[in-house]
Amino acid sequence: MGLVTGILTLPFAPVRGIGWVLDKVVKAAEDEYYDPAPVQEALINLERARDEDRIDDEEFARQEEALLHRLEEIRAYQLRQGGQPGP
């Protein structure tokens, strides 16, 4: 970027800064939303709840299906992003 271009685009610096911050916030939110660890932990806790008879088999199946669907969504996202899916 030349000196003249830098001076002429200086009024837009705050807009570029806000854009940069928003990109970082979106990236952090996506990283958290598409993290498989909480879903895997929820599956473990669900299995434990069934083993301890805190939930019945019907409720277990319903919740397990939702969590497995979420894991599929996470893995599909990771593949679209070019990353390797987790275990």
ZAMARGU-4260 file (C-alpha; in steps of 0.2 Angstrom, whole numbers, plus 5000, padded with zeros to 4 digits):
<rodrens>
0) 5000/5000/5000 | 5007/5017/4995 | 5008/5032/5005 | 4994/5041/4996 | 4983/5026/4997
5) 4987/5024/5015 | 4982/5042/5018 | 4966/5042/5008 | 4960/5026/5016 | 4964/5031/5034
10) 4946/5037/5038 | 4941/5018/5034 | 4953/5011/5047 | 4940/5010/5061 | 4929/5000/5049
15) 4943/4988/5045 | 4947/4986/5063 | 4929/4982/5067 | 4929/4970/5053 | 4945/4961/5060
20) 4938/4960/5077 | 4921/4953/5071 | 4931/4940/5061 | 4940/4935/5077 | 4924/4934/5087
25) 4915/4923/5073 | 4930/4911/5072 | 4931/4909/5091 | 4912/4906/5091 | 4913/4893/5077
30) 4928/4884/5086 | 4917/4883/5102 | 4901/4878/5093 | 4910/4865/5083 | 4921/4857/5097
35) 4916/4839/5098 | 4923/4837/5116 | 4907/4843/5125 | 4896/4832/5115 | 4907/4817/5118
40) 4906/4821/5137 | 4887/4823/5136 | 4886/4805/5128 | 4897/4798/5142 | 4886/4807/5155
45) 4870/4800/5146 | 4877/4783/5147 | 4881/4785/5165 | 4864/4791/5169 | 4856/4776/5160
50) 4867/4764/5170 | 4862/4772/5186 | 4844/4771/5181 | 4841/4790/5182 | 4834/4789/5164
55) 4824/4776/5155 | 4829/4768/5139 | 4817/4778/5129 | 4824/4794/5135 | 4841/4788/5133
60) 4838/4784/5114 | 4830/4801/5111 | 4845/4810/5119 | 4858/4799/5111 | 4851/4801/5094
65) 4851/4820/5096 | 4869/4820/5102 | 4875/4808/5088 | 4867/4820/5075 | 4876/4834/5083
70) 4893/4824/5081 | 4889/4821/5063 | 4886/4839/5060 | 4903/4844/5069 | 4912/4831/5058
75) 4904/4837/5042 | 4909/4855/5047 | 4927/4850/5050 | 4928/4841/5034 | 4921/4856/5024
80) 4935/4866/5033 | 4948/4855/5027 | 4952/4849/5045 | 4953/4831/5051 | 4938/4825/5061
85) 4941/4821/5079 | 4940/4803/5086
</rodrens>
